[in-house]
Structure formats: structure tokens, C-alpha cells
Amino acid sequence: MNNDNSFGSPKKGGNTVIISSLIGAVIGGIVVAALILGTLYFTGALNKNNTKQTVGGQKVVVNNSEASTAVEAVAQVVPDSVVGITTNVQQQTAYGNTEGTAMGSGFIVTTDGYIVTNAHVIDGSTGDIKVQTNDEKTYTAKVIYEDTSIDLAVIKIDASGLSAVSLGDSDQVKVGQTAIAIGNPLSLEYQRTVTSGIVSALNRTLVNDNQIVAENLIQTDATINSGNSGGPLCNANGEVVGINTYKASQGEGIGFAIPINIAKPIINKIISSGSFKPIVIGVNGYDAEQAYYLSQSEVSFDKGIYIAGVTSGGPAAAAGLQKGDIITAINNTEVNTMLQMKTVLYGLNSGDEITLTYQRGGKEQSTKVKVTEGSASNSSNSDNNNNFGSLFPFGR
């Protein structure tokens, strides 16, 4: 959106971001774009033998004469799937609270109008949420899903025949790869601006007043500004690998995106059923990065999720898990951050039985846990609330 929020510098090394201040949720827009009807791969897009591709049922030309670089090829297609999102909000001025307008970005993930954006783009709206598509049409959107703890939202407009993006795999993103950001910086006057750069770093953690705001972020030097929030960060194949969400307030070329993989299971379930409820195991926990910033914690561990509490009567309690256990894997997939654990759990269905690997007293053990659905509202239940959800200061 169009407000700056400053964040203090973390002191820890490794993958923690060390900067003087950050603008949180400044970039406004839509978070995750889902591939539904067709995938456009720009690898080979400059080959004369591959002159036409299909994206969302739309034919586009991406040959040698039309696009001289991968960035140019991506810019021919993906902006058609980027939207402007406008909301009415209360703004504090010297004369008291007044009604104002906030603007962000988003991207279309299905041809019938599902759109991904940041939760902070729509959170606090006092009226209708308006969406402007690339053909200058304006729609009123309905909120389908919103989770402020991961700053993700899915909204829906009543439309058909839209251009949908292709989703990539954020786990395959490498430092140095091409990064292309698309969104509406500053205002709709600059709608669908395309900037490019590289992936500068991975697994960044942002901290505000010695408290974690977000983790596992993709850092890029592709220029992003206020108003880009919720817009897509793409790779050279035109696939969305991240959702642009933050930028550094002091310094240039330091922006951050939420990895797209956390949104993919959410999008898939919404597309198939029309709604999403998070899958939980019934624990309150934190990872090693978060433990560093918990002054009350004397726990020392390098990997996994430390269980700070177990929900009475929940799946974890029924399986015998206890406070002090450290979850290291789910179905043989390592989970070293809360975001990673959510990504794995969100891909499951209520009633599924998982194999959970954990450490107790330095010894590795495993047990079976039957997962269940949590609350659909802001994922404020147990393990889907890592006790840091309220630290997203995403006001406009």
C-alpha cells in the first residue's frame, strides 16, 4: 500500500536481513497467482521455432522479432494478469480520522476471477474492494480468504475469460536468477509497471523492535515501491515465484517477496471447493530464527519447530507430543520454519494421517498424527498462529 513502516535491524547473522529500516507491507497488491488453463514457458521463447504460446487461453507472440530478451517476453504477457486494487480506509491526519483511498496490486490466478494479493492490501477496508483489470474494467471483489499472519489474501470478481498467471516453484529459486516484478507503484497512473533484476538472497527474516515480522522471504533488487504490494515476482519463464510485499526504506534495490509455495495449496483448495480452512496439528511453536528473538526463551536449537504448547484434546496431544519437543519433519519433509510447516500442512486434508518426526531429550522419535481443520478466519488457531501474526503492522 502507500504507507511506510520502519523496522529495526536484526542482530543475528546467517540469512537474517541486516538493514536499518524496512517499509512493511508498503508494496500493495495481490500475492499469489495460480496456473489454471495454460502454462506459458518462456524458456525457448526467443527460439524462432516457438513463435506462439498460450496463456489462459490467449495466444501471444514471443519470437525473435517480437522479444529480444526473456524480460521483454515476460512483459508481453504477464502484465495482462496484474490488477489494481483500491479500497476506502480510515486515515489519521492532523484534523483527526478522515476517509481515504488505498491502492495495491494483485494477480489473476484463474480465468473466472480468483485473484491473489496481500492481506494488508484489503485489511481495514471500510467499503467495497474495487479491482481494475488490464482492459480498464472495474469490478467489486468479494473476500474469499485472508490471513494476516502470512499477509496473504484471495479475492474473487465476477468475470470470465481473464488472463491467468502461471505459478512456479519457489523452492527452486536460486540466488542470481532473473527476477521480474510487476505492479502498480505509487498509483494506478503507473499501473502494470515492469522492473527487473536478480534474486539477491533467500530465506531472509525481517525484524521490528526485536520481534519477527516475516521470514523465508525472497530478496530482490528489482525495483518495487509503495503500491506494488500483492503484485507478482516472476522468473525468466514468466512463472510467479513470489508475492511482492516489502522494501527497504533506507537504501536502494532491497525488496522482499513471500514465496509462492505457501499460497499454492490455499489457491488449489479455494479453486476446487470455493473456500479454505487451514490444516493444523494443535501446537503453538516457533523455529530457531524466532527463538533468537524471544527474550524469555532459554531454549537453544538449530533446526526444527520447538513446541511451546500443545492444544488440549488436539491431534498433537492425542499423539503424545509434549511441550519441549522439537518437530523436525512431516512425512519425511524437513520443516525448519513455521512457514515451511504451514506449507506442508496446508496441502493436506482434514483426517489425513501424517508421520511426524521429532526430538525429545536429544533422541529422535516418530509418531502418527491425524490432522484436522482449524479456523478459517486469519488462521488464528494453534500451530497456524506462531505468536507473531499480530506483528504485521500493515496499515496504510
N, C-alpha and C positions, 0 to 999 in steps of 0.2 A: 504494500500500500504506500501511501505517501507520508509516512511518519518515521522519524529516525528514533531508534532505541540504542543506547550505548551499553556495551558490555565490558566488564573488567577483563584484564589479562589473566589467563591461566598460568600457573607456575610450573606445571608438570611438563616434562619433555615428551619424547615419543611423537605420537600423532596428534597431540593436543595443539590447538591453534594458539600461537603466541602473538597477539596483536593488542594494541592499546584500547581499541573500542570497536564495536560492531553495530551495524544497524540491523536490528532484529525484525524479521518479517517486514522488511521495507519493500520488498520487491513485489508486488502483489499479483496473485493470479492463481492459476489452476495447477494442480500438482501433477497428476499422472495421466498420461494418455494411453488408452488401450487399443490394441490392434484387433479389429473385428473382421472386416471383409477383405482385406488385402494387405500384403506387406510389400513395401517398396524398399528394395535393397539397392543402394547406390554404389555398392562395390561393383565395378564394371560399368557404372552408369556413363562413364566417359568413353566407353567402347562403342565404335560405330555400329557394331552388330547388335547392340542393345539400345535401340533408339526410343522404345516406348515401354513404360511400366504402368501398373495400375495401383492406385491408392484409393481405398474407399470407393471403388467403382469408377474412379475418374482417371481418364487417360492423360498422361503427361509426357512431354518430350524432354528427354535428358540425354542428348547425344553430344558428340564432339562440337558441333557447330553451335549448340544452344547453351552448353555448360562447359566451361574450361577448367573448373575445379570442383571438388566434392562439395565445398561450401556453397558454391553457386547452384549446384544441382539440388542440394537440400533446400536452399532458399526459393527454388521454383515451386516447391510442393508443400512443405510443412507449414508455412505461414497461413495457408488456407484453412488449417485446422485450429489456429490460435484465435481466441476470442477475447474481447474486452468485457470486464465485469464491473458494474457500477452499483453502489449501494448508498443509501442515505444513513448517516451516522450522526451521533451527538458529538460535537466538538467543543472543547473548553477554550474560551477566549477571555480577554480582559474584561469583557462585558457579561461573562457567565456562559452557560451552555447554549450553544446555537446549533441549528440543523445544518449539516454539511454533506458533501458528497465525497465518497472514497472510491478509488479505482484500482483495479488489479487485472491480472491476466488469468487465462485458463486454456485448456486444450481439449478438443473433442476426441473421445475415445470410442464412440460408436456412431454410426451414420444416423441413428434415430435420436441423438441429442444428449447422451450422457457426457458430462464434462468434469474434468478433474481440476482442482485448484487447491490453494492453501486454505486452511480453516480460518486464518486471520483475515483473509480477504472478505469473507462473508460474516464473520463473527461480530455481533453487536449491531447488525443491520436493523434499522428502525422502520423499514418499509420493504417494498419489493426489491428483489435482486434482478437487475437488468443485465442481459447478455447481448452483446453486439457481435454478429458473425462477419465473415470476410465480405459478404455481399451487402453489408451495411444494414441488414435487417436486425431489429431489436426484439428480443423475447423476454418474457418474465420467467425466471427459473424457480424450480422447487428444490429445496434441500433434501437430498436423499440420505446423506451420511456426513457426519462432521466429528472429528476427533482432534481436539486442541493439543493433546499430549504428543501427537506426532505431526501436528499442523497440516492435516490432510482433510479435504472435503470433496464430495462428489455431488454435483447438482444436475438437474435434468431440465431440458427445454423441450417443448412440443414441436418437433421438426422432423424432417426426413430428408434423405439424400445428401446428408452433410459429408464433408471430407474428414475422415478419422485418421489419427496418427498410428504409427507402428511403435510398439513397445519393445525396447531392447532388454538386455540383461545387465543390470548394474554390477553384478558380481564379476563380470568380465571386463569391466572398465580398467584401463591401465594409465598410469601417470605418463604424460607426454602425448596421449592420443588427442585427436582433434575434438574440440568442444564447441558447439554452436548453440547460442542462447537466442530465444525468440520471445518477444513480449511487447508490452505497451509502456515503455519508460516515460515517466512524468505525467503523461496524459494521452488520451486517445488521438490527439493530434499526431503522435508519433507511433501509432498502432503498428503492430507486427514488425517492429524493428529487428533486424538480424545482426548479431555480432558474433565474432568467432575468436577462438584462442585454443588453448590446450587444457587438458586436465592437469592441474598443478599439484594436487595431492589427494590422498584418500583417507577416509576414517578420521576426519577432523572432528574435534569436540569444541563447542563454544560454551563459554562460561560467563555468567553475570553475577557479580558480587559473591564470588567463590561458590556459586551454585551452577550446576549444569543446565544449559538451556536446550541443547541439541547435540546429537552425536552421530557418528558414522556418515558424516557429510562428505560430499564430493566438492573439492575446492577447484575453482577455475579462474583463469584470467580473462575469459570472455566478458566483455563489459555488460554489467547489469546495474540497473538503477531502480529507484522508487517507482513502482508501477509494474515492474517485471514479475512480482511475486505470483507464483502459480503458473508461470509460463514454462515451456519445456526446455530442457537442456538435452541436445541431441548429439549423437556421434556422427561420424562421417558417412554412415549408411542411412542417415535420416531417421534413425530409431531414437525414441525418447529414453534416456537413461537416468534422468533426474528431473526434479521439480525445483526451479529457482526460488530461493526463499530468503537468503541473507546476503549482505555485502558489508565490507569493512567501511567504517565511517571515516577513518584516517588512513590514507594510503590508496593507491590505485591498483586495479586488477586483482582484487581479492574478493571473490564471490563464492557462494556456497549453495549447493542443491541437495535436496533429500533424494536418496537413491530410489529409483522407480520400483525396485523389487518389493518394497514394503506395501506399495499400493496395488500391485498386480492381483494378489488373492482377494483383496477387497473389491476391486473392479470386477473380477470374474464372477464373484458371488452376487454382486448387485445386478450384473447383466443377466444372470441366469434366474434369479429369484426376485429381483426388484428391491432387495434390502440386504443389509449386512449386520450381523451381530458377531462381536469378537469371540474367538475361542480362547478359553482360559483353563488353567490348572489349579488356580486358587492359592497363589502365593504373592506376597509382597517381597520384592527383591531389588538388588542393584548390582551392577557389574563393577569390575575393578577400577574403571575410569571414574565412576561415580563415587566409589568408596574413598577415593583420594580426597574428594571434596566434602565428605561427611565428617565434620569435626568430632561428632560424637562416636564415630566408629573406630574401634581399635582392631578391626579385622584386617588381615593382610592376605591378599591372594592376587594372582596374576591373570587367571583365566576363569571363565565361567560366570554364573549368576549366583550371588550369595542370597540365600533365603533369610530375610529379616523377619518374616512372619508367615504363618500358614493359616488360611481361612478355615475356621471350624466347619466340619461337615463337607468341605470341598474335596475335589478329586485328589489333590496332593496329600491332604490329611488322611484320606481313605487308603492311600498307598503307603503310608508310614513315613512320609517326608517330615522333617523337623526344622525348626529354626537353627541356623548354623550350617546346614547342608549347602553344598555348592553344586549347582546343576552345570554339567559340562557338555552334555549332548542330548539331543532329542532325535530318536530314530537314526542314530549314528551320525547326525549332522551337528557339528560343533556350534555351540551358542556362547559367545563371549561378550555380547552386548544385549541390552534389553531390546533393541531394535531387531537384532537377529532372532531373538526368541519369538518376538511377535510375528516376524515374517514366516517362521516355520509354523507357528500355531494357527495363524490366520488362514493357512492353506488347508487346514483340517476341517472336519465336520463334527458336530456335536455327537458324542457317543463313540468316536474313534478311540482306539486303544493305542497308546504310544509306548515305546521303550525309552525310559528316561534314565540317563546315566548321571551319577552324582558322586561327590566325595563327602565322606563323613569321617572325621578324625584322621584325615590323610589317606584313607583307604577308598578305592574306587568301588562303587556298587551300582546296581541297576535294578529297576523295578518297572512294573507296568502301571500306567496311569490312564484312566478313561477321561478324556477331555469333555468339557461342557461349554454351553454358550454363556457369555457374560452379558452385561448391559449394553444396549445399542447406543446409549447416549454418552458420547465423549469417552467411551471406554474407561469409565471411572472405577471399574471393579478390579480388585486384587492385582494379579500379575500384569494386567494391561495398564495399570497405573503404577509407574515406577517411582512414585513420590516426587516426580519432577514435572508432571504435567502442568501444574499451575505456574511454572516459571517461564512460560512462553508469554512475554509481555507484548502481545500482538495488537495493541491499539493502533488506531490510525493517526 
